[in-house]
Amino acid sequence: KVPGVVLVHGGMSTADRDWVLLWKSRGYAAIAVDNCGGLPIRDGDGWKRHEFSGPPGWGRFATCDEPVKDQWFYHAVAVNVLADSYLGSLDGVDANRIGIVGGSWGGLLSCVISAVDARLKFAVSIYGCGYLGDHSFVSWRLGLQGATAEQGRKWLALWDPSLYLPQVRCPFLWVDGTNDVHFQLDNLAKSAALVKDSAFVTLVRLPHAGEPLRNPSEIQCFADHVVKGGRDIVRIFDCHAEGGRIAARFDASGHRLARARLVWTTSPDPDWPRRYYNDMSIDGFDAKSGEIAVDLPKGTTVAFLALDTDEGLTFTTKTLFFGKGGK
């Protein structure tokens, strides 16, 4: 029997056949459903609605006054839990080896789905995270949809992933970009801290669309290890800053490491997409040492360490923050 994966699409998108075929080519059974009750058939700027579509997406904060089980978020979570059940019921699929991967709004949903569906063996969120109330994204959507601030607070009290993430029990991989406009690094870091087993792939200016959003090779490495017995990802532990240096320990898990890097910015700009990130190789890095450390440049506001493998994979530490004025 083969393992399986539930694929959760992002905002304004639909069930993606090509994404399913990608995971099929990797030796997985895969399923993708439309999270808004639509069909993968274009209808103007959107998608054709199913006859029994249920509530439309996405955030729609004003709908929080409706009964909980009539709200879109409830249905979007439920339909992917059902997708797990359906996939695991098929001949040739091992129901005990199914994970979930979501991108953008799908990543946000995956945070909640992996918390309420204890059967899932791994979870990947590409961009999506919790603490939406700490980001201008929410106020933007409130204005877009004509919802009140009170409705926004009520929606967050029902559905923000930070409420659910402490319940996640499976290994979790967070894939993010340094300059994302919707899910910024500080909120992702707080979200990841709620999960017992978190690993990170943070890439400089990872585009929020298309192939880079759904297909980093690091995700396959992570999934293959959990449900196919493949080689583990590069594990990086105990990242901390002290005395003007950032340091961490690591286990290469059999990967050949090509280099170690420091990624940082000195920008305090509250508009995260505008921050410029520096990236430099760490001189004298010993790939066999199990340790990595480097001095932080003066004025650093955000920093993390990265390890690159010979296969072109990148795994990173959690992100550290140093306020507005530097380290």
C-alpha positions in Angstrom: 0.0 0.0 0.0 1.1 3.6 -0.7 1.1 6.6 1.6 -1.3 9.5 0.9 -1.4 13.2 1.1 -4.3 15.7 1.3 -3.5 18.9 -0.7 -5.2 22.1 0.4 -5.3 24.9 -2.1 -4.9 28.6 -1.4 -7.2 31.6 -1.7 -9.1 32.2 -4.9 -7.9 28.9 -6.3 -9.5 25.4 -6.6 -8.6 21.7 -6.5 -5.4 21.3 -8.5 -5.1 18.2 -10.8 -1.4 19.0 -11.6 -0.6 19.1 -7.9 -2.2 15.7 -7.4 -0.3 14.3 -10.3 3.0 15.7 -8.9 2.5 13.7 -5.7 1.3 10.7 -7.6 4.7 10.7 -9.5 6.4 10.7 -6.1 4.7 7.4 -5.1 1.7 8.9 -3.1 -2.0 8.7 -3.5 -3.2 12.3 -3.4 -6.5 14.1 -3.2 -7.4 17.8 -3.6 -10.9 19.2 -2.9 -12.3 22.7 -3.6 -12.5 24.4 -0.2 -15.3 26.6 -1.3 -17.7 24.1 -2.8 -16.8 25.0 -6.4 -15.6 23.0 -9.4 -12.3 23.4 -11.2 -14.1 25.0 -14.1 -13.6 28.7 -14.8 -16.6 31.0 -14.5 -15.6 34.6 -15.2 -13.0 35.6 -12.5 -13.9 32.6 -10.3 -14.9 29.0 -10.4 -18.2 27.3 -11.3 -20.3 26.6 -8.2 -21.4 23.1 -7.3 -25.1 22.5 -7.0 -24.7 21.7 -3.3 -21.8 24.0 -2.8 -22.3 25.1 0.8 -21.0 28.5 2.0 -18.5 30.4 -0.2 -15.0 31.4 1.0 -12.7 32.9 2.1 -12.3 34.8 5.3 -15.6 36.6 5.2 -15.4 37.9 8.7 -19.0 39.2 8.7 -20.3 35.6 8.5 -19.1 35.0 12.1 -22.6 36.0 13.3 -24.0 32.9 11.6 -24.3 29.5 13.3 -20.8 28.0 13.5 -21.7 25.0 11.5 -23.0 27.2 8.7 -19.7 29.2 8.4 -17.2 28.7 5.6 -14.2 27.9 7.8 -16.0 25.1 9.5 -16.9 23.5 6.1 -13.4 24.1 4.7 -11.9 22.2 7.6 -14.5 19.5 7.6 -14.2 18.7 3.8 -10.5 18.1 4.2 -11.0 15.8 7.2 -13.5 13.9 5.0 -10.8 13.9 2.2 -8.5 12.1 4.6 -11.2 9.6 5.4 -12.0 9.0 1.7 -8.4 8.6 0.7 -7.7 6.1 3.4 -10.7 4.0 2.4 -9.3 3.3 -1.0 -7.7 0.0 -1.9 -4.0 0.3 -2.1 -3.8 3.3 0.2 -2.4 3.0 3.7 -4.8 5.0 5.9 -2.1 5.1 8.6 0.4 7.0 6.4 -1.5 10.1 5.3 -0.3 13.7 5.7 -1.4 17.1 4.6 0.2 20.0 2.6 -1.4 23.4 2.2 -0.4 26.7 0.7 -1.3 30.2 1.7 -4.9 30.1 2.9 -4.5 26.3 2.5 -1.5 26.5 4.8 -3.6 28.4 7.3 -6.3 25.7 7.0 -3.7 22.9 7.4 -2.8 24.3 10.8 -6.3 23.7 12.0 -7.0 20.5 10.1 -3.8 18.9 11.4 -4.9 19.8 15.0 -8.5 18.4 14.7 -7.6 15.3 12.6 -5.3 13.3 14.8 -4.9 10.6 12.1 -2.6 12.8 10.0 1.1 11.7 10.2 2.7 14.9 9.0 1.7 18.5 8.2 3.2 21.2 6.0 2.1 24.8 5.9 3.5 26.9 3.0 3.2 30.5 4.3 0.0 30.0 6.4 0.1 30.6 10.1 -1.9 32.0 13.0 -2.0 35.3 14.9 -3.8 37.0 12.0 -5.0 39.7 14.4 -1.4 40.9 14.7 -1.1 41.7 11.1 -2.6 44.4 8.8 -3.9 41.5 6.6 -6.9 41.3 8.9 -7.7 45.0 8.8 -7.4 44.9 5.0 -9.9 42.1 4.8 -12.3 43.8 7.2 -12.4 46.9 4.9 -12.6 44.7 1.8 -15.7 42.9 3.1 -17.4 45.6 5.0 -17.1 43.8 8.4 -16.9 45.6 11.7 -13.9 45.4 14.0 -16.1 43.4 16.5 -16.9 40.9 13.8 -13.2 40.6 13.1 -12.5 39.8 16.7 -15.3 37.3 16.9 -14.0 35.5 13.7 -10.5 35.4 15.2 -11.8 34.0 18.4 -13.4 31.1 16.5 -10.9 30.3 13.8 -7.4 31.8 14.3 -5.0 28.8 14.0 -3.2 29.9 17.2 -6.2 28.5 19.1 -5.7 25.0 17.5 -2.0 24.6 16.9 -1.2 23.4 20.5 -3.3 20.3 19.7 -1.0 19.3 16.7 0.8 16.0 17.5 2.4 15.2 14.1 5.7 16.5 12.8 5.2 19.9 11.2 7.2 21.7 8.5 6.8 25.5 8.1 7.8 26.8 4.7 7.9 30.6 4.4 9.4 33.6 2.6 11.1 36.4 4.3 9.1 39.1 2.6 5.6 37.6 2.3 2.8 40.1 2.2 0.2 37.9 3.9 2.0 35.8 6.5 4.9 37.6 8.1 7.8 35.9 9.9 7.0 37.0 13.4 3.5 35.6 13.3 4.8 32.3 11.9 7.5 32.1 14.6 4.8 32.5 17.3 2.7 29.9 15.6 5.5 27.4 15.3 6.3 27.8 19.0 2.9 26.2 19.8 3.8 23.0 18.0 5.9 20.4 19.7 7.8 19.2 16.5 8.4 22.1 14.2 11.0 22.3 11.4 11.7 25.3 9.1 12.4 26.1 5.5 12.6 29.9 5.3 13.7 31.2 1.9 14.6 34.8 0.9 11.7 36.3 -1.1 10.0 33.1 -1.9 7.2 34.0 -4.4 3.7 33.7 -3.1 2.4 31.9 -6.2 2.9 29.1 -8.7 5.5 26.4 -8.6 7.6 27.7 -5.8 4.5 27.8 -3.6 3.7 24.1 -3.9 6.8 22.3 -4.8 9.9 23.0 -2.7 11.9 19.7 -2.7 12.3 20.0 1.0 8.7 19.1 1.5 9.1 15.8 -0.3 12.2 15.0 1.8 10.2 15.7 5.0 7.1 13.6 3.9 9.2 10.7 2.6 11.0 10.4 5.9 7.8 10.3 7.9 5.7 8.0 5.9 8.1 6.2 3.5 11.1 5.6 5.8 13.3 7.9 3.8 16.3 9.9 5.1 15.3 12.6 7.6 15.6 16.3 6.9 18.6 18.2 8.3 17.5 18.8 11.9 18.6 22.1 13.5 18.2 22.5 17.3 18.6 25.1 20.0 19.0 28.2 17.9 19.7 31.1 20.2 21.5 34.5 20.3 23.9 35.5 23.1 26.7 38.0 23.3 26.3 39.3 19.8 26.4 35.8 18.3 23.8 33.5 16.9 24.3 29.7 17.3 22.6 26.4 16.8 23.3 22.6 16.8 22.4 20.4 13.9 22.2 16.8 12.8 22.8 16.4 9.0 20.8 13.1 9.0 23.1 11.7 6.4 22.9 14.6 4.0 26.2 16.1 2.7 26.2 19.8 3.7 27.5 22.2 1.1 27.6 25.4 3.3 26.1 27.3 6.2 24.7 30.8 5.8 23.5 33.7 8.0 20.4 35.5 6.7 19.6 38.8 8.4 18.2 42.3 8.0 18.9 45.5 9.8 15.6 47.0 8.6 13.0 47.9 11.2 10.4 48.7 8.5 6.9 47.6 9.8 6.1 46.8 6.2 7.7 43.4 6.0 7.7 43.0 2.2 10.0 46.0 1.9 12.7 44.7 4.2 16.0 43.9 2.5 17.7 40.7 3.6 21.4 40.0 3.5 22.8 36.5 2.9 26.4 35.4 3.5 28.2 32.1 3.8 29.8 31.4 7.2 33.6 31.1 6.9 35.2 28.1 8.6 32.0 26.1 8.9 32.7 22.5 9.7 30.0 20.3 8.3 30.8 17.5 10.7 30.9 19.5 13.9 27.3 19.5 14.7 27.5 23.1 15.6 27.2 26.4 13.8 27.8 29.9 15.1 28.5 33.4 13.7 28.6 37.0 14.9 25.5 39.1 14.2 26.1 42.3 12.3 25.5 45.5 14.2 21.9 46.6 14.0 20.4 43.2 13.2 16.6 43.1 13.6 15.8 39.7 12.2 18.1 36.7 11.6 18.2 33.0 11.1 20.8 30.3 10.1 20.5 28.1 7.0 22.2 24.9 6.0 22.4 23.9 2.3 22.9 20.3 1.2 24.7 19.0 -1.9 21.3 18.1 -3.4 20.2 21.7 -3.3 18.0 21.4 -0.2 17.8 24.2 2.4 16.8 23.9 6.0 16.8 26.7 8.5 16.6 27.5 12.1 13.7 29.3 13.7 13.8 33.1 13.1 15.1 35.3 15.9 13.9 38.9 16.4 15.9 41.7 18.0 13.5 44.7 18.2 13.8 47.9 16.2 17.3 49.0 17.3 19.4 45.9 16.6 20.8 42.9 18.4 
